């Protein structure tokens, strides 16, 4: 049953912590999933969290720490002695989670924690992982995996599997390597069980295992695992040696983080922020796009001021400015969102830019014709506006929709080609651009029909 965090639960837990009632405090947590226990962290002070989490069983405590948000985890780890972090948490973690935990600490703090890890091999694995960028396959992979040599017999393989499996929570694949640790393929557990114990692995394994390099970007890894429905993916170095594996839970985190980042960029946020972040952090993330919007508003005002005389003669033109800017912004965001989504999930294929523009132009032509026709009919039959005004705003709306659709298509493609995240093209950027250009188109067409040039 899903856990629901309530104020009553938190108040009760805080009271038990204040009374140092270890038995009842741990009793409230014993049936909870580590992710649910991690959720409680936001409601506790550092001291309360230390008291509570140090009561947890080692494996559960390690899982809870891995579930915490990065900033919360860094603050919690820094509040504990290095020896406690090493023995209470790191010793119980997979290498990738351990690297994530201490990756946000200073070099001195990392060295101090690593010095308290008794398993030298585990410490070495963590050090190796810390050398990779966190947004690459090397930064995502874990060192724990089941490896067999192609020259072994099935009997030797079974014995080795029993030994290696002790340190691994989930066995998704058995990887086959040669004497140089170069990945050769995967081994089916079913085929191994059904084969003679004297059979050689080289004769029964499945060759050509799909793998990624250590420097492959995490987004590309996510696309590969999604496309081929993989639950784990081996990672190799530049000469094909097996270095680790990436599991689906790590990729789900990547997909979620990328979706959050793109959503925030489309909303005009330059950094990854949470509702609980400080005022300064939230301001720093929001202000750059607000300043861009401010400059766009100033430019739009300048466009309007250049047509001041025309607006004095035909003030009714000003009534439809919000309509023109809103429609242009909506169309632009729709077009750019489709392109950005296509780039993100690699579904654009090999279609040329010209073909995409022509398709978008066709859709914009139909949408523009439909909306401008409806606007013409409404303003002509249900208002007292002149024919010149009715025609000018209808033609302007059609032109603005065409421009917004093309701009919303071509700008993300250009940004992607320039190796800039195309998500920045959506939201404030597109709407601000369309406000400026849309107003210019609208007022210029109005001036033409009214002869105020």
C-alpha positions in Angstrom: 0.0 0.0 0.0 1.3 3.4 -0.9 2.5 5.5 2.0 0.9 8.9 2.6 2.9 11.4 4.6 0.7 13.4 7.0 1.3 16.2 9.5 0.1 13.9 12.3 2.7 11.3 11.3 5.5 13.9 11.3 4.5 15.4 14.6 4.4 12.0 16.2 7.8 11.1 14.8 9.3 14.4 15.9 8.0 13.8 19.4 9.6 10.3 19.6 12.9 11.7 18.4 12.8 14.5 21.0 12.1 11.9 23.7 15.0 9.7 22.3 12.5 6.8 22.0 14.5 4.7 19.6 12.2 1.6 19.7 9.0 3.4 18.8 10.7 5.7 16.3 12.1 2.8 14.4 8.8 1.1 14.7 7.2 3.8 12.7 9.6 3.3 9.8 10.0 -0.5 9.7 7.2 -1.1 7.2 8.2 1.8 4.9 10.0 1.7 1.6 13.3 3.5 1.5 11.8 6.1 -0.9 9.1 6.8 1.6 11.6 7.2 4.4 13.6 9.6 2.2 10.5 11.7 1.7 10.4 12.3 5.5 13.8 14.0 5.3 12.3 17.3 4.1 10.2 17.6 7.3 13.2 17.0 9.7 16.1 19.0 10.9 19.6 17.7 10.3 19.9 16.6 13.9 16.5 14.8 13.8 17.5 13.1 10.5 20.8 12.0 12.0 19.1 10.4 15.0 16.5 8.7 12.9 18.7 7.4 10.0 21.4 6.1 12.3 18.8 3.7 13.8 18.1 2.1 10.5 19.6 -1.2 9.4 22.7 -0.8 7.2 21.1 -1.9 3.9 18.0 0.1 4.5 20.0 3.2 5.6 22.1 2.9 2.4 19.0 2.7 0.2 17.4 5.7 2.0 20.5 7.8 1.4 20.6 6.9 -2.3 16.9 8.0 -2.6 17.5 11.5 -1.2 17.7 14.5 -3.6 21.3 15.5 -4.3 21.3 18.7 -2.3 19.7 17.1 0.7 22.1 14.1 0.5 25.1 16.4 0.4 24.0 18.3 3.5 23.2 15.1 5.4 26.6 13.5 4.5 28.5 16.6 5.5 26.8 16.6 8.9 28.1 13.0 9.7 31.6 11.9 10.6 33.5 10.4 7.6 33.8 7.0 9.4 30.1 6.8 10.0 29.4 7.6 6.3 31.8 5.0 5.1 30.7 2.1 7.4 27.0 2.9 7.8 26.2 3.8 4.2 29.0 3.4 1.6 29.9 -0.2 2.6 26.3 -1.2 1.9 25.9 0.5 -1.5 26.5 -0.4 -5.1 29.5 1.4 -6.5 27.4 3.8 -8.7 25.2 4.9 -5.8 28.3 5.3 -3.6 30.0 7.4 -6.2 26.9 9.6 -6.4 26.8 10.1 -2.6 30.4 11.3 -2.3 30.7 12.9 -5.8 29.3 16.2 -4.5 31.8 16.5 -1.7 35.2 18.2 -1.8 38.3 16.2 -2.7 39.4 16.2 1.0 36.0 15.0 2.2 36.1 12.2 -0.5 39.5 11.1 0.5 38.6 11.0 4.2 35.5 8.8 3.5 37.4 6.5 1.1 40.1 6.0 3.7 37.6 4.4 6.1 36.3 1.9 3.5 37.8 -1.5 4.5 37.1 -3.2 1.1 40.0 -1.9 -1.1 38.4 -3.3 -4.2 35.2 -1.4 -3.5 37.1 1.8 -2.8 39.0 1.4 -6.0 35.7 1.0 -8.0 34.3 4.1 -6.5 37.5 6.1 -7.3 37.3 4.9 -10.9 33.7 6.0 -11.2 34.4 9.5 -9.8 36.8 10.1 -12.8 33.9 10.0 -15.3 31.5 12.9 -16.0 28.2 12.4 -14.3 26.3 12.8 -17.6 28.1 10.0 -19.4 27.7 6.2 -19.4 30.8 6.0 -17.2 29.2 8.2 -14.6 26.0 6.1 -14.6 27.5 2.6 -14.6 28.0 0.3 -11.6 30.9 -2.0 -11.3 28.9 -4.9 -9.9 28.1 -7.4 -12.6 28.4 -11.1 -13.4 31.3 -11.9 -15.7 32.4 -15.3 -17.1 35.3 -16.2 -19.4 34.6 -17.6 -22.8 37.1 -20.4 -22.1 35.4 -21.7 -19.0 33.3 -24.8 -18.8 29.6 -24.6 -17.7 30.6 -26.2 -14.4 33.2 -23.5 -13.7 30.8 -20.8 -14.7 28.1 -22.1 -12.3 30.6 -22.0 -9.4 31.7 -18.5 -10.3 28.1 -17.3 -10.7 27.4 -18.4 -7.1 30.4 -16.5 -5.8 29.8 -13.3 -7.8 26.0 -13.2 -7.2 26.6 -12.6 -3.4 27.4 -8.9 -4.1 24.7 -8.2 -6.6 21.1 -7.3 -5.9 19.7 -8.1 -9.3 21.2 -10.3 -12.1 19.9 -9.2 -15.4 22.6 -10.6 -17.7 25.7 -12.7 -17.5 28.5 -11.1 -19.6 31.1 -13.1 -21.5 34.6 -11.8 -21.9 37.9 -13.1 -23.3 41.3 -13.3 -21.5 41.8 -9.5 -22.0 38.4 -8.7 -20.5 37.0 -7.6 -23.9 33.2 -8.0 -24.0 32.3 -10.9 -26.4 28.6 -11.3 -25.7 26.0 -12.5 -23.2 25.1 -15.9 -21.7 21.6 -17.2 -21.4 21.0 -18.7 -18.0 18.5 -21.2 -19.6 21.0 -22.4 -22.2 23.7 -22.7 -19.5 21.4 -24.9 -17.3 20.4 -27.1 -20.2 24.0 -27.5 -21.5 26.4 -30.2 -20.3 28.6 -29.2 -17.4 31.7 -29.9 -19.6 30.5 -27.6 -22.4 32.6 -24.5 -23.1 31.0 -21.1 -22.7 32.5 -20.1 -26.1 30.2 -22.6 -27.8 26.9 -21.5 -26.1 27.0 -17.7 -25.5 25.2 -15.1 -27.6 27.7 -12.9 -29.5 27.5 -9.2 -30.4 26.0 -7.8 -27.2 24.8 -4.3 -27.5 27.0 -1.9 -25.5 27.9 1.7 -25.1 31.2 3.4 -24.5 32.1 5.1 -21.2 31.9 8.6 -22.8 28.5 8.0 -24.4 26.1 10.8 -23.2 23.4 9.7 -20.8 20.6 10.9 -23.1 21.9 8.6 -25.9 22.1 5.7 -23.4 18.4 6.4 -22.4 17.3 6.4 -26.1 19.1 3.1 -26.7 17.6 1.3 -23.7 14.2 2.7 -24.5 14.3 1.7 -28.2 15.5 -1.9 -27.5 13.6 -2.4 -24.3 16.7 -3.2 -22.3 16.8 -3.5 -18.5 20.6 -3.4 -18.4 23.3 -2.2 -20.8 27.1 -3.1 -20.6 29.6 -0.3 -20.8 33.0 -0.7 -22.5 36.1 1.4 -22.9 37.6 2.5 -26.2 39.1 -0.9 -26.9 36.0 -2.9 -26.0 37.0 -4.0 -22.4 34.0 -4.5 -20.1 33.9 -1.7 -17.5 30.5 -1.9 -15.9 26.7 -2.0 -16.5 23.9 0.5 -16.5 20.5 -0.6 -15.1 17.1 0.7 -16.0 16.6 2.4 -12.6 19.5 4.7 -13.4 18.0 5.5 -16.8 14.6 6.4 -15.3 16.4 9.0 -13.2 18.1 10.4 -16.3 14.8 10.6 -18.2 13.1 12.3 -15.2 15.9 14.8 -14.8 16.0 15.6 -18.5 12.2 16.1 -18.6 12.4 18.4 -15.6 15.3 20.4 -17.2 13.5 20.8 -20.5 10.3 21.8 -18.8 12.1 24.4 -16.7 14.0 25.8 -19.7 10.8 26.0 -21.6 9.3 27.9 -18.7 12.1 30.4 -18.5 14.2 28.9 -15.7 18.0 28.7 -16.3 18.8 26.4 -13.4 17.4 23.3 -11.7 15.5 24.6 -8.7 13.0 23.3 -6.2 10.1 25.0 -4.4 12.1 24.7 -1.2 15.2 26.5 -2.6 16.2 29.9 -1.2 14.9 33.2 -2.6 18.3 34.0 -4.0 18.5 30.7 -5.9 15.0 31.1 -7.3 15.7 34.7 -8.3 19.0 33.7 -10.0 17.2 31.1 -12.0 14.3 33.3 -13.1 15.9 36.7 -13.6 17.8 36.1 -16.9 14.7 35.2 -18.9 12.7 37.9 -17.2 15.3 40.4 -18.4 15.1 39.0 -21.9 11.3 39.4 -21.7 11.8 42.9 -20.4 14.0 43.8 -23.4 11.5 42.2 -25.7 8.7 44.3 -24.2 10.8 47.4 -24.7 11.4 46.5 -28.3 7.7 45.8 -28.8 6.8 49.1 -27.3 9.3 50.7 -29.7 7.5 49.0 -32.6 4.2 50.4 -31.5 5.7 53.9 -31.0 6.8 53.9 -34.7 3.2 53.5 -35.7 1.8 56.0 -33.2 0.4 58.3 -35.9 -1.5 55.5 -37.5 -2.9 54.3 -34.2 -4.1 57.9 -33.5 -6.0 57.8 -36.8 -7.4 54.3 -36.3 -7.3 53.6 -32.5 -9.4 50.4 -33.1 -6.2 48.7 -34.3 -4.9 48.8 -30.8 -7.9 46.7 -29.6 -6.6 43.6 -31.4 -2.9 43.8 -30.4 -3.4 41.3 -27.5 -5.1 38.9 -30.0 -2.2 39.1 -32.5 0.5 38.6 -29.9 -1.3 35.8 -28.1 -2.0 33.8 -31.3 1.6 34.3 -32.5 3.0 33.1 -29.2 0.7 30.1 -29.0 1.5 28.9 -32.6 5.2 29.4 -32.1 5.3 27.4 -28.8 3.3 24.6 -30.4 5.6 24.4 -33.4 8.8 24.5 -31.3 7.5 22.0 -28.8 6.9 19.4 -31.6 10.4 19.9 -33.0 12.0 19.8 -29.5 10.1 16.6 -28.7 11.2 15.1 -32.0 14.8 16.0 -31.3 14.6 14.6 -27.8 13.2 11.2 -28.7 15.2 11.0 -32.0 12.0 10.6 -34.1 12.8 13.2 -36.7 14.7 10.7 -38.8 16.5 11.7 -41.9 13.9 14.2 -43.1 15.4 17.4 -44.5 14.9 20.8 -42.9 13.2 21.9 -46.0 10.7 19.1 -45.8 9.9 19.8 -42.2 9.4 23.5 -43.0 7.1 22.7 -45.9 5.0 20.4 -43.6 4.8 23.0 -40.9 4.0 25.7 -43.5 1.1 23.5 -44.8 -0.3 23.1 -41.3 0.2 26.8 -40.5 -1.5 27.8 -43.8 -4.6 25.7 -42.9 -4.7 26.9 -39.3 -4.0 30.5 -40.3 -6.7 30.5 -43.0 -9.2 29.0 -40.6 -8.5 31.4 -37.7 -8.3 34.5 -39.9 -11.6 33.6 -41.7 -13.4 33.2 -38.4 -11.9 36.5 -37.2 -13.1 38.2 -40.4 -16.6 36.8 -40.1 -16.8 37.8 -36.4 -15.5 41.3 -36.8 -17.5 41.9 -40.1 -20.9 40.7 -39.0 -20.9 41.2 -35.2 -19.1 44.6 -34.8 -19.3 48.0 -36.4 -15.6 48.0 -37.5 -14.8 49.2 -41.0 -14.0 46.8 -43.9 -10.5 48.1 -43.9 -9.9 47.2 -40.2 -11.6 43.8 -40.7 -9.4 42.9 -43.6 -6.2 44.2 -42.1 -6.5 42.3 -38.8 -7.5 39.1 -40.7 -4.6 39.3 -43.1 -2.2 40.2 -40.3 -3.4 37.2 -38.2 -2.8 34.9 -41.1 0.7 36.3 -41.7 1.6 36.2 -38.0 0.5 32.5 -37.8 2.6 31.6 -40.8 5.7 33.4 -39.4 5.3 32.0 -35.9 5.0 28.4 -37.2 8.1 28.7 -39.4 10.1 30.5 -36.6 9.0 27.8 -34.1 10.3 25.1 -36.4 13.6 26.5 -37.7 14.9 28.0 -34.4 15.1 24.7 -32.5 16.7 23.0 -35.5 19.3 25.8 -35.7 20.0 25.6 -32.0 20.3 21.8 -32.1 22.8 22.0 -35.0 24.8 24.6 -33.0 24.9 22.1 -30.1 22.7 24.3 -28.0 19.8 22.7 -26.1 16.7 23.4 -28.3 14.5 23.5 -25.3 15.6 27.1 -24.8 13.6 27.9 -28.1 10.3 27.3 -26.4 8.5 29.4 -23.9 9.7 32.9 -23.3 12.2 33.0 -26.2 9.7 32.2 -28.9 6.8 34.2 -27.4 9.0 37.3 -27.0 10.3 37.0 -30.6 6.8 36.5 -31.9 5.5 39.5 -29.9 8.0 41.8 -31.6 7.8 40.5 -35.1 4.0 39.9 -34.9 3.4 43.5 -33.8 5.6 44.8 -36.6 3.7 42.6 -39.2 0.3 43.6 -37.8 0.9 47.4 -37.6 2.6 47.4 -41.0 -0.3 45.7 -42.6 -2.7 48.0 -40.8 -0.8 51.0 -42.0 -0.9 49.7 -45.5 -4.6 49.2 -45.6 -5.3 52.6 -44.0 -2.7 54.4 -46.1 -0.8 55.8 -43.1 2.7 54.9 -44.4 
